[in-house]
Amino acid sequence: MRRNVWSMMEDKDIEEYNKIGWELKWNKRFIYPKSQREIVMGRRHYAVDNQKLPSVTTILSKTQPKEKQESLAKWRAREGEANAQRIMDQAAARGTAMHTLLEHYLIGEKHADLTDLGQQATMMAEKVIEEGIKGHLDEIWGSEVTVWYPDLFAGATDVVGIYDGKESIVDFKQTNKPKRREWIDDYFLQLAAYAMAHNFTYQTEITQGVVLMCSKDGYFQKFEVNEEEFRQYKFKWLARVSEYYASLE
């Protein structure tokens, strides 16, 4: 059940909360387009710039390596189909709630969710803010904005701006348990895709991707990919794009 948390807070507490977002520097350098998400032949697309382009996550999903598909199938078999789906649905809901809290934080708006899931997501968002955003996110150009590469792909990035002094794409991720770097290749490919799209469309020079991740138990992790490694992920991403379009022929 949702309750109005603001009616339960004293004025001094609300004033302190309101200061949170004001610490962040916004620089609206670019005009980002409005877009619509559509399902085309069972696959998510973005309607943007008079085109319907497959989403980055759709391309990654449809070109998933065979060994990763087999690993997921084995996990679902071990858990049982119903339980596996329940775990995935809960993770998705928790991730959405965490993203909503972070999005409101970035624009300096008040937002609270006192459901059980919302309280867990709040704890996770606070970890990301304290350990991954404060003192690191120097400048925000946009939050939850659509980026696209004409004729190829589109997606929505959590944050684009300056992170630790570098033009960056920043993505927020929830996880059921801590991850090893070698397990999250697709996250880096996602960052590379958004950077390529933004650089092409807005003539920027984004050379860094950052994943800010928190587990449901509150364990925070930060993963960065930049410079030459980031460039290699762009090549890998283009190979996945090529594979995706070849599968449609």
C-alpha positions, -999 to 999 in steps of 0.1 A, spaced: 0 0 0 13 34 -9 12 62 16 20 99 14 54 100 31 55 138 29 26 143 53 47 123 79 78 144 76 87 176 95 93 208 75 131 207 83 133 171 69 116 181 37 139 211 33 169 188 37 155 163 12 149 191 -13 186 200 -12 196 166 -26 190 173 -62 203 208 -61 239 196 -57 237 183 -93 248 204 -122 226 203 -153 238 215 -187 211 211 -213 235 213 -242 213 192 -265 176 189 -275 167 153 -272 137 140 -292 105 126 -279 100 90 -289 76 62 -286 82 25 -279 64 1 -302 64 -36 -307 71 -46 -343 70 -83 -351 73 -91 -314 104 -69 -310 107 -36 -292 113 -6 -315 116 31 -310 97 55 -333 122 84 -335 133 108 -363 106 94 -386 120 59 -383 111 27 -364 144 14 -351 151 -18 -331 161 -11 -295 196 -19 -283 183 -44 -258 163 -62 -286 194 -65 -307 214 -79 -278 187 -103 -269 182 -116 -304 220 -121 -309 228 -136 -276 256 -162 -279 246 -198 -278 264 -206 -246 246 -178 -228 212 -190 -241 221 -226 -229 232 -213 -195 199 -194 -191 179 -224 -202 197 -246 -176 190 -221 -149 153 -220 -157 152 -258 -157 168 -259 -123 145 -233 -108 114 -245 -125 96 -224 -151 72 -207 -127 98 -199 -100 123 -187 -126 97 -163 -141 88 -151 -106 124 -143 -99 128 -124 -132 96 -105 -127 106 -94 -92 140 -83 -105 125 -63 -133 100 -46 -109 128 -38 -84 149 -24 -112 121 -2 -124 115 11 -89 152 19 -84 154 36 -117 123 57 -109 139 69 -76 172 77 -93 155 96 -121 136 117 -96 168 123 -76 186 136 -107 159 162 -115 156 172 -78 120 160 -74 106 143 -43 96 107 -47 88 80 -22 75 45 -24 67 28 10 57 -6 -5 80 -35 6 96 -35 -29 98 3 -29 117 4 4 142 -22 -9 146 -1 -41 151 30 -20 179 14 -1 195 4 -34 191 38 -50 206 55 -19 237 32 -23 240 42 -59 237 79 -50 261 79 -21 288 57 -37 284 62 -74 269 96 -81 279 121 -54 314 134 -61 316 117 -95 287 129 -117 301 164 -126 275 174 -152 242 160 -165 232 166 -202 202 144 -201 185 117 -181 163 89 -196 168 104 -230 164 86 -264 195 83 -285 196 68 -320 219 59 -349 200 65 -381 188 34 -400 203 10 -374 192 12 -337 179 33 -308 177 32 -271 172 52 -239 202 60 -217 199 65 -180 224 94 -179 246 112 -204 271 138 -193 304 142 -175 315 116 -150 348 119 -133 358 145 -158 350 125 -189 321 126 -214 302 95 -204 272 72 -207 261 61 -173 237 31 -167 220 20 -135 216 -17 -129 200 -38 -102 212 -74 -96 201 -103 -74 237 -109 -64 271 -93 -71 285 -97 -106 319 -104 -119 332 -81 -147 334 -109 -172 297 -116 -167 284 -83 -179 298 -80 -214 263 -71 -227 261 -41 -204 293 -27 -219 280 -33 -254 249 -14 -244 270 15 -232 290 14 -264 259 15 -285 245 46 -267 278 63 -270 281 56 -307 246 70 -313 251 101 -292 285 108 -308 271 105 -343 239 125 -337 253 152 -315 290 153 -325 302 145 -290 333 126 -280 320 101 -254 348 77 -246 336 62 -213 308 40 -201 299 35 -165 277 9 -149 265 17 -113 251 -15 -99 235 -25 -66 223 -59 -54 190 -64 -36 211 -69 -5 227 -34 -8 261 -44 -23 273 -16 -46 296 -21 -76 310 3 -102 323 -9 -135 340 15 -160 351 9 -196 369 36 -215 394 46 -241 408 16 -262 387 -10 -244 355 11 -250 365 14 -287 368 -24 -289 333 -28 -275 320 -5 -303 334 -29 -328 318 -58 -310 285 -40 -309 286 -33 -347 292 -71 -352 260 -78 -332 241 -52 -352 252 -69 -384 242 -103 -371 208 -90 -361 200 -76 -395 214 -106 -413 189 -128 -393 160 -107 -408 169 -115 -444 
